[in-house]
Amino acid sequence: GLVVAVIDVIQITHAAIST
């Protein structure tokens, strides 16, 4: 998202790490 760009990155990164 735009306002929650940080959260977006965290979610995607976390998903990638989990996988």
Residue, then its C-alpha position, 0 to 999 in steps of 0.5 A: g500500500l501507499v500509506v502502509a508501504v512499510i507494512d506491505v514490505i514487512q508482510i511480503t518479506h516475512a512471507a518470503i522468509s517463511t517460505 
